[in-house]
């Protein structure tokens, strides 16, 4: 990979900024993985800034460390990707020996934003910092904790939460 990176950089004449529009479009999974690795190396090893325009948000997640949401030429939102993810609400799947009782206990906690009974357990909405407090509250109440699985929102989840499911209708 390093040899390929050197060859590609020689061809690119060592740019400081590289603008890519839908770089993964038309690639097979192996090609996508190779390009992803190459782009991360450009940014990390060579200090090249990348501006990636893409509708494939799961790919953007794997390459970029800063996110800009732009629609119709207007900047909707911008932040470091890590902060975009961790500042948001997390979905937390919880399974105990008594999920109905667990729902009551967690429903009384001020740091739990929502508790919904889900197939085989509970789905809670809490901040990332409050995930350990969920476990503490349940254990303190004497409930056996079988599963506590955080689900960090994907970039697509965050986009849909912030701008709605119909935000892009009619746009390409």
Order of alpha helices (4+ residues) and beta strands (2+ residues): alpha-beta-alpha-beta-alpha-beta-beta-alpha-beta-alpha-beta-beta-alpha-beta-alpha
